[in-house]
């Protein structure tokens, strides 16, 4: 009987730790499921493209793509997720850029034109009024 009590006490004391390990394993394997990877790919790439479009507006399209690619890879590494293959990442980046371009408002030529308006200040000239006749 002492062996049974010993095994029961060990199992009851180890049960909470076993539950934590089981939950961690489930979460770890959940990140490796194709559906979850695709969902995280879409989210990370969307965030990276939005960041590149806003923060690096004056860069060219290739530079923005490189910035977005680096940002997406950094997001995957920050969340301890496996980085997708370059082909999948490139396709997702192009799709996200296309989606961002479709949702952007058309820009006004007045806001985008690098014009500088210098208002001309015209001094007020008092017109020479005829003086009233004095009598």
The 8 nearest C-alpha neighbors of each residue, nearest first, counted from 0:
[[1, 3, 2, 4, 5, 6, 7, 8],
 [0, 2, 4, 3, 5, 6, 7, 8],
 [3, 1, 5, 0, 4, 6, 7, 8],
 [4, 2, 6, 0, 5, 1, 7, 8],
 [3, 5, 7, 1, 2, 6, 8, 0],
 [4, 6, 2, 8, 3, 7, 1, 9],
 [7, 5, 9, 3, 4, 8, 10, 2],
 [6, 8, 4, 10, 5, 9, 3, 11],
 [7, 9, 11, 5, 10, 6, 12, 4],
 [10, 8, 6, 12, 7, 11, 13, 5],
 [9, 11, 13, 7, 8, 12, 14, 6],
 [12, 10, 8, 14, 9, 13, 7, 15],
 [13, 11, 9, 10, 14, 8, 15, 16],
 [12, 14, 10, 16, 11, 15, 9, 17],
 [13, 15, 17, 11, 16, 12, 10, 18],
 [16, 14, 18, 17, 13, 19, 12, 11],
 [17, 15, 19, 18, 13, 14, 20, 12],
 [16, 18, 14, 20, 15, 19, 21, 13],
 [19, 17, 21, 15, 16, 20, 22, 14],
 [18, 20, 16, 22, 21, 17, 23, 15],
 [19, 21, 23, 17, 18, 22, 24, 16],
 [20, 22, 18, 24, 19, 23, 17, 25],
 [23, 21, 25, 19, 24, 20, 18, 26],
 [24, 22, 20, 26, 21, 25, 27, 19],
 [25, 23, 27, 21, 22, 26, 28, 20],
 [24, 26, 22, 28, 27, 23, 29, 21],
 [27, 25, 29, 23, 24, 28, 22, 30],
 [28, 26, 24, 25, 29, 30, 23, 31],
 [27, 29, 31, 25, 30, 26, 24, 32],
 [28, 30, 26, 31, 32, 27, 25, 35],
 [31, 29, 28, 27, 32, 35, 36, 26],
 [30, 32, 28, 29, 33, 36, 35, 27],
 [31, 33, 29, 35, 34, 30, 36, 28],
 [32, 34, 36, 35, 37, 31, 30, 38],
 [35, 33, 37, 36, 32, 38, 31, 39],
 [36, 34, 38, 37, 32, 33, 30, 39],
 [37, 35, 33, 39, 38, 34, 40, 32],
 [36, 38, 40, 34, 35, 39, 33, 41],
 [37, 39, 35, 41, 40, 36, 34, 42],
 [38, 40, 42, 36, 41, 37, 43, 35],
 [41, 39, 37, 43, 38, 42, 36, 44],
 [42, 40, 38, 44, 39, 43, 45, 37],
 [41, 43, 39, 45, 40, 44, 46, 38],
 [44, 42, 46, 40, 45, 71, 41, 39],
 [43, 45, 47, 41, 46, 71, 42, 40],
 [46, 44, 42, 48, 43, 47, 95, 41],
 [45, 47, 49, 43, 44, 48, 50, 42],
 [46, 48, 67, 44, 50, 71, 70, 45],
 [49, 47, 51, 45, 67, 50, 46, 44],
 [50, 48, 52, 46, 51, 47, 45, 53],
 [49, 51, 47, 53, 48, 52, 54, 46],
 [50, 52, 48, 55, 54, 49, 53, 67],
 [51, 53, 49, 56, 50, 55, 54, 48],
 [54, 52, 50, 51, 56, 55, 49, 48],
 [53, 55, 51, 50, 56, 52, 49, 57],
 [56, 54, 51, 58, 57, 53, 52, 63],
 [55, 57, 52, 58, 53, 54, 51, 59],
 [56, 58, 55, 59, 54, 52, 63, 53],
 [59, 57, 55, 56, 62, 63, 60, 61],
 [58, 60, 62, 61, 63, 57, 56, 55],
 [59, 61, 63, 62, 64, 58, 65, 52],
 [62, 60, 64, 63, 59, 65, 58, 66],
 [61, 63, 65, 64, 59, 60, 58, 66],
 [64, 62, 66, 60, 61, 65, 51, 67],
 [63, 65, 61, 67, 62, 66, 68, 60],
 [66, 64, 68, 62, 63, 67, 69, 61],
 [65, 67, 63, 69, 64, 68, 70, 62],
 [66, 68, 47, 70, 64, 48, 65, 69],
 [69, 67, 65, 71, 70, 66, 64, 72],
 [68, 70, 72, 66, 67, 71, 73, 65],
 [69, 71, 67, 73, 47, 68, 72, 66],
 [72, 70, 74, 68, 47, 73, 44, 69],
 [71, 73, 75, 69, 74, 70, 76, 68],
 [72, 74, 70, 76, 71, 75, 77, 69],
 [75, 73, 77, 71, 76, 72, 70, 78],
 [76, 74, 80, 72, 78, 73, 77, 82],
 [75, 77, 79, 73, 74, 78, 80, 72],
 [78, 76, 74, 75, 79, 73, 80, 72],
 [77, 79, 75, 76, 80, 74, 73, 81],
 [80, 78, 76, 77, 75, 81, 74, 82],
 [81, 79, 75, 78, 76, 82, 30, 77],
 [80, 82, 83, 75, 79, 76, 31, 36],
 [81, 83, 75, 80, 72, 84, 76, 88],
 [84, 82, 88, 81, 85, 87, 40, 36],
 [83, 85, 87, 86, 88, 82, 89, 81],
 [86, 84, 88, 87, 89, 83, 90, 82],
 [87, 85, 89, 88, 84, 90, 83, 91],
 [86, 88, 90, 89, 84, 85, 91, 83],
 [87, 89, 85, 91, 86, 90, 92, 83],
 [88, 90, 92, 86, 91, 87, 85, 93],
 [91, 89, 87, 93, 92, 88, 86, 94],
 [90, 92, 94, 88, 89, 93, 95, 87],
 [93, 91, 89, 95, 90, 94, 44, 88],
 [92, 94, 96, 90, 95, 91, 97, 89],
 [93, 95, 97, 91, 92, 96, 98, 90],
 [94, 96, 98, 92, 97, 93, 45, 91],
 [97, 95, 99, 93, 98, 94, 100, 92],
 [96, 98, 94, 100, 95, 99, 93, 101],
 [99, 97, 95, 101, 96, 100, 94, 102],
 [100, 98, 96, 102, 101, 97, 95, 103],
 [99, 101, 97, 103, 98, 102, 96, 104],
 [102, 100, 98, 99, 103, 97, 104, 96],
 [103, 101, 99, 100, 98, 104, 97, 105],
 [104, 102, 100, 101, 99, 105, 106, 98],
 [105, 103, 106, 102, 101, 100, 107, 99],
 [106, 104, 103, 107, 102, 108, 100, 101],
 [107, 105, 104, 108, 111, 110, 103, 109],
 [106, 108, 109, 110, 111, 105, 112, 104],
 [109, 107, 111, 110, 112, 106, 105, 113],
 [108, 110, 107, 112, 111, 114, 106, 113],
 [111, 109, 107, 108, 112, 106, 113, 114],
 [112, 110, 108, 109, 113, 107, 106, 114],
 [111, 113, 114, 109, 108, 110, 107, 115],
 [114, 112, 111, 115, 110, 109, 108, 116],
 [115, 113, 112, 116, 109, 111, 110, 117],
 [114, 116, 117, 113, 112, 118, 109, 110],
 [115, 117, 118, 114, 119, 113, 112, 109],
 [118, 116, 119, 115, 120, 114, 121, 113],
 [119, 117, 116, 120, 121, 115, 114, 122],
 [118, 120, 121, 117, 116, 122, 123, 115],
 [119, 121, 118, 122, 123, 117, 124, 116],
 [120, 122, 119, 123, 124, 118, 125, 117],
 [123, 121, 124, 120, 125, 119, 126, 118],
 [122, 124, 121, 125, 126, 120, 127, 119],
 [125, 123, 126, 122, 121, 127, 128, 120],
 [124, 126, 127, 123, 128, 122, 129, 121],
 [127, 125, 128, 124, 123, 129, 130, 122],
 [128, 126, 125, 129, 130, 124, 131, 123],
 [127, 129, 126, 130, 125, 131, 124, 132],
 [130, 128, 131, 127, 132, 126, 133, 125],
 [129, 131, 128, 132, 127, 133, 126, 134],
 [130, 132, 133, 129, 128, 134, 127, 126],
 [133, 131, 130, 134, 129, 128, 127, 126],
 [134, 132, 131, 130, 129, 128, 127, 126],
 [133, 132, 131, 130, 129, 128, 127, 126]]
